[in-house]
Amino acid sequence: MIELHVLTPDDWAVWRELRLAALADAPHAFCARVSDWQGDGDREERWRARLGIPGSHNVVATLDGKPVGMVSGVPDPDSGRGVELISLWVDGGARGRGVGDRLVRAVERWARQEHAKVMRLAVTPDNAHAVALYRRNGFREAVRAGDVPQDERGERVMTKELGAPGEPPG
């Protein structure tokens, strides 16, 4: 059974375990490297600060009681009324079981409660599984005026328009 848990900075050890696993498993999918968060970078106060980003929403998925996935929603400084979905990762043994969909929907629910108008994310163009996950959840290539189809790292930018809280997903 998949369960979702919203994390606080006190849950830093759970986040640490998953983030290090994610960076080791899929280094091509993230801006950070596992070495950035090890050695001198592996400090409790740094992990707590990551979970304490003002206005953020950090979620971990467990499958049969074991942490298997993570995602964050953070205010999008570029849009003013939007949020950015970041740090999504699902353990290889849990892929194909709906964990990624549940994590994306958890951030979307939070974004709607925060009255966000749009969700934004960046994904590496060659990550076909992630692109399919995002499309399945209503994300589209950023193509409107003012949107940039790629970010400064060459990642594909995708967006999803949101309605009011309680309104059906767009």
C-alpha positions in Angstrom: 0.0 0.0 0.0 1.3 3.5 -1.0 1.1 6.1 1.8 2.2 9.7 1.6 3.8 11.7 4.4 4.5 15.4 4.5 7.9 16.1 6.0 9.1 18.8 8.4 12.8 19.6 9.0 12.7 17.1 11.9 12.3 14.4 9.2 15.7 15.3 7.7 17.1 11.8 8.0 14.4 10.2 5.9 14.8 12.9 3.2 18.6 12.4 3.3 18.3 8.7 2.7 16.1 9.2 -0.3 17.9 12.1 -1.7 21.3 10.4 -1.6 19.7 7.3 -3.2 18.1 9.5 -5.9 21.4 11.2 -6.8 23.3 7.9 -6.9 20.5 6.2 -9.0 19.8 9.0 -11.5 22.7 11.6 -11.6 21.6 12.8 -15.0 18.1 13.8 -13.7 19.3 16.3 -11.1 21.3 19.5 -11.0 23.1 18.3 -7.9 25.6 15.5 -7.6 25.7 12.9 -4.9 29.2 14.3 -4.0 27.6 17.7 -3.3 25.7 16.2 -0.4 28.3 14.0 1.0 31.5 14.7 3.0 31.3 18.4 4.2 28.0 18.8 2.5 26.4 16.0 4.6 25.3 18.0 7.6 22.1 17.8 9.6 21.6 21.6 9.5 21.9 21.5 5.7 19.3 18.8 5.3 17.0 20.6 7.8 17.4 23.8 5.8 16.5 22.0 2.5 13.2 20.8 4.1 12.7 24.2 5.7 12.6 26.2 2.4 10.0 28.9 3.1 6.6 27.9 1.6 7.8 24.5 0.6 5.8 21.2 0.7 8.0 18.1 0.9 6.4 14.6 0.6 7.7 11.1 0.9 5.9 8.0 -0.4 6.2 4.7 1.4 5.3 1.4 -0.1 4.5 -1.3 2.5 6.2 0.9 5.1 9.4 1.5 3.3 10.3 5.0 1.9 10.4 4.7 -1.9 9.8 8.1 -3.4 10.1 11.8 -2.8 9.0 15.2 -4.2 8.9 18.8 -3.3 6.8 21.8 -4.2 8.3 25.2 -3.8 7.1 28.7 -4.6 8.2 29.6 -8.2 10.0 32.9 -7.9 9.7 33.5 -11.7 5.9 33.3 -11.8 4.7 35.0 -8.6 1.5 32.9 -8.5 2.9 29.5 -9.2 4.8 26.7 -7.8 7.6 24.5 -9.0 7.7 20.8 -8.7 11.2 19.6 -7.9 13.3 16.6 -6.7 10.8 14.0 -7.8 12.3 10.5 -7.6 10.9 6.9 -7.2 13.1 3.9 -6.3 13.5 1.5 -9.1 11.7 -1.3 -7.2 8.6 0.8 -6.8 8.4 2.2 -10.3 5.3 1.3 -12.4 3.1 1.1 -9.3 1.6 4.6 -9.2 4.0 6.1 -6.8 5.1 8.9 -9.1 1.5 9.7 -10.0 0.6 9.9 -6.3 3.6 12.2 -5.6 2.7 14.6 -8.5 -0.9 14.8 -7.4 0.1 15.5 -3.8 2.1 18.6 -4.9 -0.8 19.6 -7.1 -3.3 19.4 -4.2 -1.0 21.5 -2.1 -0.5 24.0 -5.0 -4.3 24.4 -5.3 -4.6 24.9 -1.6 -2.0 27.6 -1.9 -4.0 29.3 -4.7 -1.3 28.7 -7.2 -2.3 29.4 -10.8 0.3 27.3 -12.5 2.7 24.4 -11.7 6.1 24.4 -13.4 8.9 21.8 -13.6 12.1 21.1 -15.6 13.0 17.7 -16.8 16.0 16.4 -18.8 14.8 15.9 -22.5 16.1 12.3 -22.6 14.1 11.2 -19.4 11.3 9.7 -21.4 9.7 8.0 -18.4 9.5 11.3 -16.4 8.2 13.2 -19.4 5.4 10.5 -19.8 4.6 10.8 -16.1 4.2 14.5 -16.3 2.2 14.4 -19.5 -0.1 11.8 -17.9 -0.7 14.3 -15.1 -1.6 17.2 -17.4 1.7 18.9 -17.9 2.5 20.4 -21.3 5.6 21.9 -22.9 5.9 25.6 -22.0 5.0 27.4 -25.2 3.0 30.5 -24.2 4.4 34.0 -24.5 6.8 34.5 -21.7 7.5 30.8 -21.1 10.8 29.4 -22.0 10.7 25.9 -23.4 14.2 25.1 -22.0 15.8 26.4 -18.8 19.4 27.5 -18.5 20.6 23.9 -18.1 18.9 22.8 -21.3 16.1 21.0 -19.5 12.6 20.8 -20.9 10.2 23.1 -19.1 6.7 21.9 -18.6 3.7 23.6 -17.0 0.2 22.8 -15.8 -2.5 25.4 -15.4 -4.4 25.1 -12.1 -7.9 26.2 -11.2 -9.4 27.2 -7.9 -9.2 24.8 -4.9 -11.8 22.1 -5.3 -12.0 22.7 -9.0 -11.4 19.5 -11.1 -7.8 19.1 -12.4 -7.0 20.9 -15.6 
